[in-house]
Amino acid sequence: MIRSLLMISVFSYVFQVCVSGYSEEQEKNPVFQVIQKNLKAAEQEDLDAMMATIHPQNPGFEQTRKAALNLFERVDLKYTVKDLKVLSTSESEIKVAFKQTMRKIRGGVFSNNTITGVHVLRKHESKWKFFGTEIQKIEFPD
């Protein structure tokens, strides 16, 4: 049940809190800036700010809102994202590979995990926003 809930939240909810290894060039890149905004909002459990980084036509938009609210109310998590790499670009879509670790700091039941995948970002009103995430692998170290 817990793993099922985690899978639902992972597929519909895209957020990170700590990005390691940003180069100066990446910090100036609008795609990495939206990832940073998303990180800050999730870290502060600011649902509205987090949702502002997600494309409104994302098929899981409302599920994402509900899953994020549920997580914010139940547990405090530490998120670490590394190995960010732009895989493909077009005028309307960018794919970024990532490796994300989620660890419980305090709160209810949660399975720590590491996710490897690809974020898909699309433009909305000339700004990059999260459109979806392709999960390649989920590991549960505990």
Secondary structure as GFF3:
##gff-version 3
##sequence-region A 1 142
A	DSSP	alpha_helix	2	12	.	.	.	ID=ss1
A	DSSP	beta_strand	18	19	.	.	.	ID=ss2
A	DSSP	alpha_helix	24	28	.	.	.	ID=ss3
A	DSSP	alpha_helix	30	43	.	.	.	ID=ss4
A	DSSP	alpha_helix	47	51	.	.	.	ID=ss5
A	DSSP	alpha_helix	61	74	.	.	.	ID=ss6
A	DSSP	beta_strand	75	89	.	.	.	ID=ss7
A	DSSP	beta_strand	93	107	.	.	.	ID=ss8
A	DSSP	beta_strand	113	124	.	.	.	ID=ss9
A	DSSP	beta_strand	127	139	.	.	.	ID=ss10
###
